[in-house]
Amino acid sequence: MSFPLSPDPWTGLLLADRYCLEGLLGVGGMGRVYRAVDLQLSTATGQRYVAIKIMLASLIQDPEACSRFEREVEVALHLQDQWVVRVLDHGLTPIHWGPPPPAAHESAEVVLTEGWQGSPFLVMEYVEAPTLERILAEQGRLSVSRTLRLARHIGVALRAAHTGVMLEGQVVQVVHRDLNPSNIFVLEGSRGRETVKLGDFGLAKFVGEIDTGGLVTRGLLWGTLTYASPEQFRGGERIDGRSDIYSLGGILYEMLVGTNCFGLPEDTPTEQWLHAHLTRPPDPFPESLKIPEFVQQIILKCLQKDSDQRYASITDLDLDLQRAQQRLSTHRYTYPGSLTATG
């Protein structure tokens, strides 16, 4: 499977005397992501690709943005797991390159301060697979059985982070805090079975740290509002793995229903998202989809406003997902929600 590259002023430039930028893959909240050829590892018989994220021009001189970018590097370098997109290298772009080309929503002018050192970048494993976001855009919604399978794989990836990384001789748990369909890659494994890889740890925090600013600080928006937990909106709280479980619940709802759990459009103002996540119950599951009650209950437990009412851990959630799969195996499901009992 190949993914289209967009033309870009930096296409063809050589980074760190090793990575040749081929084209732009996309632009996220923190950076521009390029596909590049790793000249050091490429051979005459094949090219080795990597993905390179370069911080957005508008964020380069923002201390908090730089801190978050550095955090992604720190977390990912220590979080080496087959279920997580690996970070391979990092550094600064050459000074003479100047700031990266502005994204569509950015001002074309970036004032460079004295002592400009280049743009932070990180080199990641190139995952040539669609994101869950792309799959949902193309297919609308997924079957119950496929949703449960993918949910368990996403859980395994989260468990790798929640279990923790070794820092300065201590195991420190990591919370993703920006779990959403755009950073879940769905790969085709052996025998056609799907697996996932989880990426984008730019908003990750270590368990025990206080989220002092919430999702909006100094007018900048951090993270994806559609799936953010209530405690992320409030700020000033110690965030743990149950925040990611809330986000996963919102994703599972969308996988089955085709819309977010509040039925809000993507351009909904931040204040309305805050109100929904803090006070509104999720919209009822459409009866026409015939989603089993035991599956609905799992998702609704993930989406509890009070983190104490959610699953205490990904392991606890996985136990219920496994039981749901076993119950589902006694029935035959066709296109999303259609249930036919089998003898």
Phi, psi and omega per residue, in radians:
M1 nan 2.327 3.118
S2 -2.057 2.654 -3.101
F3 -2.119 2.399 -3.067
P4 -1.151 2.509 3.078
L5 -1.880 2.426 3.127
S6 -1.612 2.527 3.069
P7 -1.096 2.590 -3.048
D8 -2.724 2.521 3.141
P9 -1.034 -0.416 -3.107
W10 -1.610 -0.019 3.107
T11 -1.008 2.290 3.129
G12 1.649 -0.213 3.134
L13 -1.299 2.636 -3.123
L14 -1.829 2.154 -3.098
L15 -1.860 2.291 3.094
A16 0.984 0.519 3.139
D17 0.957 0.473 -3.037
R18 -2.542 -0.700 -2.994
Y19 -1.877 2.046 3.123
C20 -1.693 2.019 -3.096
L21 -1.240 2.177 -3.105
E22 -1.664 -0.547 -3.102
G23 2.945 2.956 -3.057
L24 -1.533 2.197 3.058
L25 -1.476 -0.649 -3.123
G26 3.039 3.034 -3.139
V27 -2.209 2.191 3.114
G28 -1.902 -2.939 -3.098
G29 -1.232 -0.382 -3.099
M30 -1.947 -0.485 -3.031
G31 -2.828 2.976 3.039
R32 -1.635 2.343 -3.082
V33 -1.951 2.148 -3.127
Y34 -1.943 2.636 2.864
R35 -1.595 2.423 -3.113
A36 -2.427 2.739 3.042
V37 -1.687 2.224 3.060
D38 -1.475 1.753 -3.056
L39 -1.155 -0.461 -3.104
Q40 -1.242 -0.584 -3.086
L41 -1.797 -0.167 3.102
S42 -1.289 2.667 3.138
T43 -2.241 3.102 3.126
A44 -1.143 -0.396 -3.092
T45 -1.691 -0.142 -3.127
G46 -3.070 2.586 3.123
Q47 -1.661 2.508 3.076
R48 -1.786 2.072 -3.107
Y49 -1.683 2.618 2.999
V50 -2.375 2.850 3.008
A51 -1.896 2.360 -3.102
I52 -2.140 2.129 3.081
K53 -1.738 2.173 3.120
I54 -2.046 2.250 -3.045
M55 -0.978 2.473 3.115
L56 -1.031 2.526 -3.120
A57 -1.003 -0.666 -3.063
S58 -1.261 -0.208 -3.076
L59 -1.860 -0.140 -2.980
I60 -1.002 -0.639 -3.086
Q61 -1.756 0.250 3.094
D62 -1.687 2.020 -3.063
P63 -1.010 -0.696 -3.117
E64 -1.194 -0.692 3.109
A65 -1.093 -0.756 3.114
C66 -1.102 -0.666 3.117
S67 -1.115 -0.720 3.133
R68 -1.167 -0.677 3.109
F69 -1.119 -0.771 3.106
E70 -1.103 -0.609 3.119
R71 -1.123 -0.701 3.111
E72 -1.042 -0.739 3.113
V73 -1.101 -0.832 -3.094
E74 -1.047 -0.830 -3.119
V75 -1.132 -0.872 -3.010
A76 -1.177 -0.604 3.121
L77 -1.118 -0.523 3.138
H78 -1.597 -0.389 -3.068
L79 -1.652 1.327 -3.130
Q80 -1.672 1.812 -3.079
D81 -2.581 2.571 -3.091
Q82 -1.123 -0.333 -3.110
W83 -1.617 -0.021 -3.067
V84 -2.115 2.408 3.077
V85 -1.104 2.121 -3.046
R86 -1.394 2.455 2.972
V87 -1.675 2.243 -2.996
L88 -1.839 -0.490 -3.028
D89 -2.832 2.900 3.088
H90 -2.804 2.906 -3.140
G91 2.922 -2.701 3.128
L92 -2.157 2.495 3.051
T93 -1.180 2.749 3.120
P94 -1.007 2.505 -3.113
I95 -1.010 -0.681 -3.049
H96 -1.244 -0.233 3.065
W97 -1.189 -0.509 -3.023
G98 1.283 -2.940 -3.140
P99 -1.238 2.723 3.115
P100 -1.140 2.746 3.094
P101 -0.978 2.419 -3.110
P102 -1.178 2.533 3.029
A103 -1.296 2.988 -3.057
A104 -1.015 -0.592 -3.069
H105 -1.592 0.035 -3.078
E106 -1.763 2.708 3.014
S107 -1.183 2.558 -3.130
A108 -1.313 -0.202 -3.088
E109 -1.915 2.214 3.031
V110 -2.183 2.067 -3.104
V111 -1.390 2.105 -3.131
L112 -1.537 2.237 3.095
T113 -1.428 2.841 3.103
E114 -1.119 2.402 -3.120
G115 1.570 0.392 3.119
W116 -0.932 2.276 -3.057
Q117 -2.010 0.002 -3.100
G118 1.853 3.030 -3.101
S119 -1.689 2.320 3.077
P120 -1.089 2.441 3.068
F121 -2.443 2.743 2.990
L122 -2.357 2.523 -3.122
V123 -1.806 2.206 -3.064
M124 -2.116 2.747 2.941
E125 -0.936 2.330 3.111
Y126 -1.532 2.024 -3.116
V127 -1.780 1.877 -3.128
E128 -1.575 1.308 -3.116
A129 -2.677 2.657 3.136
P130 -1.245 2.653 3.002
T131 -1.434 2.815 3.056
L132 -1.061 -0.587 3.100
E133 -1.026 -0.785 -3.139
R134 -1.159 -0.724 3.137
I135 -1.071 -0.771 3.138
L136 -1.166 -0.628 3.114
A137 -1.126 -0.611 -3.102
E138 -1.469 -0.606 -3.008
Q139 -1.890 -0.198 3.098
G140 1.472 -1.136 3.081
R141 -2.656 2.929 -3.037
L142 -2.025 2.836 3.087
S143 -1.194 2.805 3.131
V144 -1.097 -0.780 -3.087
S145 -1.128 -0.730 3.128
R146 -1.172 -0.675 3.114
T147 -1.063 -0.769 -3.140
L148 -1.137 -0.713 3.123
R149 -1.079 -0.846 -3.132
L150 -1.153 -0.623 3.123
A151 -1.033 -0.727 -3.131
R152 -1.186 -0.650 3.104
H153 -1.175 -0.725 3.086
I154 -1.066 -0.687 3.113
G155 -1.070 -0.691 3.109
V156 -1.087 -0.726 3.120
A157 -1.118 -0.747 3.109
L158 -1.144 -0.648 -3.133
R159 -1.073 -0.612 3.109
A160 -1.036 -0.694 3.116
A161 -1.303 -0.786 -3.083
H162 -1.164 -0.507 3.097
T163 -1.132 -0.605 2.990
G164 2.014 2.886 3.086
V165 -2.127 2.757 -3.136
M166 -1.570 2.028 3.100
L167 -2.259 2.133 3.104
E168 0.897 0.752 3.065
G169 1.387 0.088 3.140
Q170 -2.185 2.544 3.059
V171 -1.463 2.131 -3.103
V172 -2.108 2.184 3.133
Q173 -1.298 2.546 -3.102
V174 -2.068 2.347 3.043
V175 -1.926 2.296 -3.058
H176 -1.190 -0.927 3.073
R177 1.280 -0.021 3.056
D178 -2.484 0.681 3.119
L179 -1.171 2.151 3.114
N180 -2.772 2.883 -3.048
P181 -1.042 -0.379 -3.095
S182 -1.343 -0.303 3.111
N183 -1.976 0.344 3.014
I184 -1.944 1.939 3.130
F185 -1.622 2.326 -3.109
V186 -1.877 1.965 -3.084
L187 -1.835 2.624 3.040
E188 -1.567 2.033 -3.114
G189 -1.603 -2.809 3.138
S190 -1.138 2.552 3.136
R191 0.999 0.482 3.092
G192 1.336 0.107 -3.127
R193 -1.416 2.346 -3.102
E194 -1.410 2.508 2.984
T195 -2.275 3.068 -3.130
V196 -2.307 2.780 2.922
K197 -2.276 2.417 -3.099
L198 -1.872 2.297 -3.131
G199 -2.224 -3.037 3.031
D200 1.083 1.357 3.104
F201 -1.749 0.535 -3.099
G202 -1.145 -0.405 3.127
L203 -1.869 0.154 -3.075
A204 -1.069 2.595 3.027
K205 -2.323 2.701 3.031
F206 -1.487 2.419 -3.138
V207 -1.026 2.318 -3.102
G208 1.886 -0.409 3.063
E209 -1.315 2.525 3.110
I210 -1.572 2.301 3.093
D211 -1.411 1.572 -2.968
T212 -1.240 -0.550 -2.977
G213 -1.823 -0.278 -3.021
G214 1.276 -2.807 -3.049
L215 -1.470 -0.318 -3.110
V216 -2.174 2.061 3.088
T217 -2.367 2.391 3.119
R218 0.865 0.636 3.082
G219 1.403 -0.045 3.126
L220 -1.717 2.492 -3.108
L221 -1.786 2.169 3.139
W222 -1.950 2.209 3.028
G223 1.613 3.099 -3.068
T224 -1.811 1.961 -3.014
L225 -1.118 -0.539 -3.055
T226 -1.003 -0.604 -3.003
Y227 -2.048 0.110 -3.074
A228 -1.244 2.556 -3.124
S229 -1.399 2.759 3.099
P230 -0.974 -0.693 -3.099
E231 -1.186 -0.446 3.064
Q232 -1.210 -0.621 3.097
F233 -1.215 -0.655 -3.083
R234 -1.226 -0.720 -3.079
G235 1.240 2.966 3.104
G236 1.249 0.269 -3.112
E237 -2.132 2.778 3.034
R238 -1.446 2.045 -3.092
I239 -1.572 2.368 3.058
D240 -2.272 -2.970 -3.033
G241 -1.066 -0.340 3.136
R242 -1.181 -0.371 3.040
S243 -1.143 -0.758 3.083
D244 -1.137 -0.585 3.120
I245 -1.129 -0.684 3.063
Y246 -1.051 -0.822 3.141
S247 -1.054 -0.728 3.116
L248 -1.100 -0.666 3.083
G249 -1.031 -0.742 3.107
G250 -1.124 -0.650 3.114
I251 -1.176 -0.744 -3.140
L252 -1.106 -0.690 3.088
Y253 -1.015 -0.830 -3.106
E254 -1.153 -0.626 3.121
M255 -1.069 -0.621 -3.090
L256 -1.546 -0.603 -3.006
V257 -1.756 -0.552 -3.133
G258 1.705 -0.079 3.073
T259 -2.382 2.867 3.080
N260 -1.195 2.879 -2.953
C261 -1.248 -0.085 3.060
F262 -1.990 -0.036 3.140
G263 1.131 0.449 -3.098
L264 -1.608 2.497 3.067
P265 -1.210 2.781 -3.070
E266 -1.081 -0.545 -3.085
D267 -1.550 0.316 3.097
T268 -1.057 2.354 3.131
P269 -1.029 2.637 -3.113
T270 -0.944 -0.708 -3.099
E271 -1.051 -0.649 3.134
Q272 -1.254 -0.644 3.050
W273 -1.101 -0.766 3.123
L274 -1.002 -0.838 3.139
H275 -1.053 -0.751 -3.107
A276 -1.120 -0.855 -3.086
H277 -1.205 -0.519 -3.108
L278 -1.508 -0.535 -2.969
T279 -2.256 -0.498 -3.021
R280 -1.496 2.365 2.986
P281 -1.278 2.721 3.073
P282 -1.062 2.632 3.056
D283 -1.073 2.540 3.094
P284 -1.049 2.590 3.044
F285 -1.210 2.294 3.140
P286 -1.024 2.238 -3.132
E287 -1.062 -0.535 -3.095
S288 -1.103 -0.389 -3.134
L289 -1.433 -0.254 3.096
K290 0.895 0.788 3.077
I291 -1.318 2.203 -3.075
P292 -0.944 2.480 -3.119
E293 -1.024 -0.661 -3.099
F294 -1.191 -0.471 3.051
V295 -1.321 -0.728 3.090
Q296 -1.009 -0.740 -3.092
Q297 -1.128 -0.628 3.088
I298 -1.070 -0.821 -3.101
I299 -1.157 -0.737 -3.131
L300 -1.149 -0.567 3.078
K301 -1.179 -0.671 3.069
C302 -1.067 -0.580 -3.010
L303 -1.631 0.254 3.092
Q304 -1.089 2.420 3.141
K305 -1.140 -0.683 3.130
D306 -1.492 2.071 -3.085
S307 -1.062 -0.452 3.112
D308 -1.189 -0.336 -3.141
Q309 -1.607 -0.091 3.097
R310 -1.513 -3.130 2.995
Y311 -1.083 2.435 -3.104
A312 -1.258 -0.427 -3.102
S313 -2.735 2.873 3.062
I314 -1.081 -0.600 3.121
T315 -1.071 -0.768 3.107
D316 -1.102 -0.729 3.106
L317 -1.087 -0.747 -3.103
D318 -1.092 -0.596 3.103
L319 -1.054 -0.750 3.124
D320 -1.239 -0.631 3.083
L321 -1.115 -0.683 3.109
Q322 -1.140 -0.748 3.098
R323 -1.092 -0.675 3.126
A324 -1.113 -0.703 3.093
Q325 -1.079 -0.711 -3.141
Q326 -1.134 -0.734 3.102
R327 -1.152 -0.645 -3.117
L328 -1.175 -0.497 -3.088
S329 -1.163 -0.232 3.105
T330 -1.515 -0.010 3.127
H331 -2.259 2.907 3.086
R332 -2.041 2.138 3.135
Y333 -1.877 2.359 3.025
T334 -1.784 -2.419 -3.121
Y335 -1.010 2.529 -2.917
P336 -0.470 2.053 2.972
G337 1.603 -0.256 -3.096
S338 -1.420 2.123 -3.018
L339 -2.013 2.251 3.037
T340 -2.285 2.110 3.141
A341 -1.234 2.524 3.089
T342 -2.040 2.683 3.140
G343 -1.462 nan nan
